[in-house]
Amino acid sequence: MRQTQPGTGGTAGAVLAGHPEVADKASLRRTNLGVMLRQLRENGAQSRTHLATATGLPKATVSVLVAELIQRGLVREGELDRAGAVGRPHRMVELDGRWICGIGAEIGPDHLTVLALDLRGTVVHQDRRALDVPALTPQAALREAADLVADCLSAVTDLGMHTIGITLVTQGSVDAASGTVTVASNFGWRNVRAVHELRTRLGRHAPPVLLENDAESGALAEYLAAPDADTRELVYVTGGIGVGGASISGGKLIRGSEIGHMKLDRLDRPCACGRTGCWELAVGLGALLDAAADPADRVHDLSVDLADRLGELLDRADAGDARTLAALATVADDLALGLGVLADVLNPPRIVLGGYFAVLERYLVGSVQQVLDDRRISPGSPRVVVSASALGLSNAARGGAHLTLEGIFQDPSDVPVRPEPTDGGTWSA
């Protein structure tokens, strides 16, 4: 997908620059195509008549827009709508986009995760690798990430799919415009030109690469996966070596802050960020592992995938291991302390816990919920519901893939006409 803005590059840009009325029409068409596509993503299959009512566009305009989206392979015609209809039933229109995908690639302190989604949000490829990122130079870590992304690109190409882009997801503060990780204290990174490094290793024919923070990617993934379509407000908090957070307000992603560095550590220990008393020192994965097991224990081994190490801790807790249960109880208390602050300041209806918090949810969520319930000023005040992510440890990479695809939902006109399936058949459902 081109990265130039509509009407600013190539022959089309030169022509439109001299004819503003044509440019306005082209811009309106692109806008309306995006409106149509987002309507189908957010509300599911609909008839052309319903699309016209929902968007306020004339039926004739809707028909033209749907025809173009079908030609580009972004929507398709589905079943007939017979529910309560009088007269001739209408053919439903639904989101398609099975031939294109977006990739999210997450670099965490102890892992790499790569995940590809098609336009409907279906996972078409994913892979995960344990990696001790702080022990490597940024260039070495990004080389490992590039290898995993290259494998993903090859896999989706073998499926006959076209990759429109990649979003690289990391912890810390990022400058998306320059593709730079400005500070990632848990990696030991400062001013790393991450996008440039990744693109260099993928080669000049690689798709465009974006950069995003892991908590913000995770918040978007949670919002899009929310079972209640009316959920437009949430706070997402993810637990790993660090602790990150971001929120959705009014259905829009709000840029996160370094909530893991709130001064909430009761022991006021020094943090990798240079300050003392940061919350992540109390509730980060390192705090849990140190309290639950000796340094030589397998759960500290960064060469073992995090999912396996957390599974080991969960088994010990389920078996009644006193040390593990005590460590989880302490983390739950300190987690509730910080979430109570967020609840007071942001007043969200919902807090979603991701990362290791979600894996160990049955030892954390109930305790945290009880504390927040007890802190309510009055029985009639709004209740903050705490839940665990159902998306697993690939949450941030999934959000990155969604961010990659978001450009299509804003301007579908840059997507080329869909090619025929390479095997001569039809695209599978």
C-alpha positions, 0 to 999 in steps of 0.5 A: 500500500502506498505511503504517500497521501492521496493526491500528493504523489505520482501522475494522479497527484499532478493531475488533481493538483490542477483541478480542485473540483476533481480532487474534492470528488476523489476525496469524497469518494475515498471518504465514503468508501472508508465509511462503508467499510468501517460500517461493515466492520463495526456492525456486521453484514448488512443490506445495501438499503440498511447501509444507506440508512445507517450512513445517510448516503443515497442508495445509488451511491451505496450501490456504486461504492459497494461495487467498487469494494467488491472489485477490490476484494474488500467486501462480498455479497452474502446470504439473502436477508429474509428476516421480517422482510416484506417483498423481495429479500435483499442480498447482504453485504459483508466484509471480505479482504481474505486476500490481504493481510497486515502483520504485527511484530512485537519485541518484548524483553523475553520474546518475539511474536509475529502475527498476521491478520486478514481484513476480517481479523482472522489470524492467518499466521503466527509464530513466537520465539523466546529471546533475551532482548536486553542481552543483545544489541538493538541491531541483533534483536532486530535481526532476529525479529526480521528473520521471524517477519521474513518467515511470516511474509513467506508463509502468507505469500504461499497462501496467495495473500498480499501483505500491505504492511508491518507494524513493529511493536515495542515497549517504552516511548516511541516516535512513530513519525521517525520510526524511533524507539526513544527510550525502552528502559527494560531493553536498554534501548535509547534512540534506536532507529527500529523501523530503519533497522527492520526495513534494511534487514527485510530488503527494499521490496518489503512492505511499509513498516510502522512503529507503535507502543505495545500497550497501545497496540494491546488496547486496540486489540482488546477494543476490537475483540470486545464482545459488547459492540457498545463498549467504547471505554476501557483501560488496558494494563499489561504485565510483563517485565515492565507494566504498560497501559493505554485507554480507549475513550469514545471508541478512540485510542488514547495514547498511553503513559508510562503507568509502570513508573508511577511511584507505588512500590512500597519498598522504593527500590531503584528502577531501570528508568533511573528513578525509584519506587516505580509500580512495575518493581512491585507488580512486574513479572520480575517481582513475581518470579523473584518472590515465587522461585529461586534464581536457578529455578526454570521459571527464570530461564529466558531461553524457555518461552514465557507461556511455558514458564507461566504455565509452570507457576500456574501448576504450582499455584494450583497444587497449593505451593505456599511460596507461589501463592504468597507471591501471587497474593502480594502481586494482587495487593500491589496491582489493586493499589495501582489500579485503584489510582487509575480507577479514581483518575480515569473512572473507566467502566472496564479495566482489562488486564493483559500479559502475565496478569491475564494468564494468572487471572484466577489468582489476581482478578478476583482479589483486585475486583474486591478491592476496587468494589470496596473502594467505591464511595457509595453503593450507587457509584459506578462499578469498575469491572476488571477482566482478563484479556482472552487474546493471550500473550499475542495481544500486542502483536495482534493489535499491531496487525490491526493498526497495519490494516487501519489504513485500508479502513480509512482509505480503501481506494489504495488497495488494488483490484483483487487478483484471481486465486493462484490455484484457479479456484475461489477464495475460501471462506 
